């Protein structure tokens, strides 16, 4: 198994140079779920292309010996963004009014899970962000709740729930200070 300290992190401010590697790693990370409409590679690709065109797009990919092993990407969201409008109950103005960074996706290939790679990617993605808060949505049942608990250890807390599409599971909406 590879340790997290040996992987190289690459930052991307636009989608084009990272797109194929993001799709490649996503398909591997979500392999067990690809048969579900919301997790299909085509659905991810549609979301990725939309997110890549939105304000404040940034991605970080981790590489081991030149091969992509993990990723995260995010966008800036404002108070009028549909991200906030789909959360019940409505989030407090203290989170929505100043704008926030929305962590849209994060994933690490199986051999690198539990090595700290996901946390390194997450933290690298947020390093230069100026938004006061970072928000994400997570399936609270993923990994029998393990993923949700991991985000809690990283300082996130629940602020509501959301179902972004009819095919999507009900997600826990979480938030924390960016830095």
C-alpha positions in Angstrom: 0.0 0.0 0.0 1.1 3.5 -0.8 1.4 6.1 1.9 -0.2 9.6 1.5 3.1 11.4 1.8 4.5 10.0 -1.5 1.7 11.1 -3.8 2.1 14.2 -5.9 -0.8 16.8 -5.7 -1.6 18.8 -8.8 -3.9 21.8 -8.7 -6.2 22.8 -11.6 -8.1 26.1 -12.0 -9.9 24.9 -15.2 -11.6 21.6 -16.1 -10.0 20.8 -19.4 -6.6 19.6 -18.3 -8.0 17.5 -15.5 -11.3 16.2 -17.0 -10.2 12.8 -18.3 -8.3 11.9 -15.1 -11.3 13.0 -13.0 -13.6 10.7 -15.0 -11.1 7.9 -14.9 -10.7 8.0 -11.1 -14.4 8.5 -10.5 -15.2 5.4 -12.5 -12.8 3.4 -10.4 -13.8 4.9 -7.0 -17.6 4.4 -7.7 -17.3 1.1 -9.6 -19.7 -0.7 -7.2 -22.4 2.0 -7.8 -22.1 2.7 -11.5 -25.2 0.7 -12.3 -27.3 3.2 -10.4 -28.5 6.1 -12.6 -27.2 8.9 -10.3 -23.7 7.3 -10.1 -23.4 6.3 -13.8 -20.3 7.7 -15.5 -22.5 9.6 -17.9 -24.4 11.3 -15.0 -21.1 12.2 -13.4 -19.7 13.6 -16.7 -22.7 15.8 -17.1 -22.3 17.2 -13.6 -18.6 17.6 -14.0 -18.9 19.6 -17.2 -21.6 21.8 -15.6 -19.5 22.3 -12.5 -16.4 23.0 -14.5 -18.1 26.0 -16.2 -19.3 27.5 -12.9 -17.5 30.3 -11.0 -14.5 29.4 -8.8 -14.0 25.9 -10.2 -10.8 24.2 -8.8 -9.7 20.7 -8.6 -6.8 18.8 -7.0 -5.7 15.4 -8.2 -3.3 13.1 -6.4 -0.8 11.1 -8.5 1.3 8.1 -7.7 4.0 7.2 -10.2 2.2 9.4 -12.8 -1.2 7.7 -12.3 -4.2 9.5 -10.8 -5.2 8.0 -7.5 -7.6 10.5 -6.0 -9.4 13.8 -6.6 -11.5 16.5 -5.2 -13.2 19.5 -6.9 -15.2 22.5 -5.8 -16.9 25.7 -6.9 -17.9 29.0 -5.4 -21.6 29.3 -4.5 -23.5 32.4 -3.7 -26.6 32.9 -1.6 -28.8 32.4 -4.7 -27.2 29.1 -5.8 -29.4 26.1 -6.2 -27.1 24.3 -3.8 -28.6 26.2 -0.9 -32.2 26.2 -2.2 -32.3 22.4 -2.2 -31.3 22.1 1.5 -34.1 21.6 4.2 -34.3 23.4 6.5 -33.0 26.5 4.8 -29.4 27.2 5.9 -28.7 30.3 8.0 -27.7 33.5 6.3 -24.4 33.4 8.1 -23.5 30.5 5.7 -25.2 31.6 2.5 -24.8 35.5 2.5 -21.0 35.7 2.3 -20.8 32.9 -0.3 -19.1 29.5 0.3 -17.0 26.9 -1.4 -19.0 23.8 -2.3 -17.0 20.6 -2.3 -18.8 18.8 -5.1 -16.8 15.5 -5.3 -13.9 13.8 -3.5 -12.7 10.2 -4.1 -9.6 8.1 -3.6 -8.9 4.7 -5.2 -9.1 1.7 -2.8 -5.4 1.0 -2.3 -4.9 4.6 -1.0 -7.9 4.7 1.3 -7.0 5.0 5.0 -3.6 6.6 4.1 -4.5 10.2 4.6 -4.6 10.9 0.9 -8.2 12.1 0.9 -7.5 14.6 3.7 -4.4 15.9 1.9 -6.4 16.4 -1.3 -9.2 18.1 0.7 -6.9 20.4 2.5 -4.9 21.3 -0.6 -8.1 22.2 -2.4 -9.1 24.6 0.4 -5.7 26.1 0.9 -6.2 29.2 -1.3 -9.9 29.5 -1.0 -11.2 32.8 0.4 -14.8 31.8 1.1 -15.4 31.7 4.9 -17.2 28.3 4.8 -17.0 25.0 2.9 -20.0 22.9 2.4 -20.6 19.4 1.1 -23.3 16.8 0.7 -22.8 13.2 1.7 -24.9 10.0 1.6 -25.2 9.4 5.3 -25.4 5.6 4.6 -22.2 5.4 2.5 -19.8 2.9 4.0 -22.4 2.2 6.8 -22.0 5.8 7.9 -18.2 5.8 7.9 -17.9 8.6 5.3 -20.2 10.8 7.2 -18.3 10.2 10.5 -15.0 11.0 8.7 -16.3 14.4 7.6 -17.4 15.0 11.2 -13.8 14.3 12.3 -12.7 16.8 9.7 -14.8 19.5 11.4 -18.0 19.3 9.3 -21.4 19.4 11.0 -24.9 18.7 9.6 -27.1 21.7 8.7 -29.9 19.8 6.9 -30.6 17.4 4.1 -31.0 17.5 0.3 -32.1 15.4 -2.6 -30.5 17.0 -5.6 -32.3 14.9 -8.1 -35.0 12.2 -8.1 -32.3 9.5 -8.7 -30.1 10.8 -5.9 -30.3 9.4 -2.4 -31.2 11.9 0.4 -27.9 13.5 1.4 -26.7 15.1 4.6 -25.7 18.8 4.0 -22.6 19.6 6.0 -20.6 22.8 6.6 -17.5 24.0 8.4 -15.1 26.9 8.4 -12.9 26.8 5.4 -9.6 27.3 7.4 
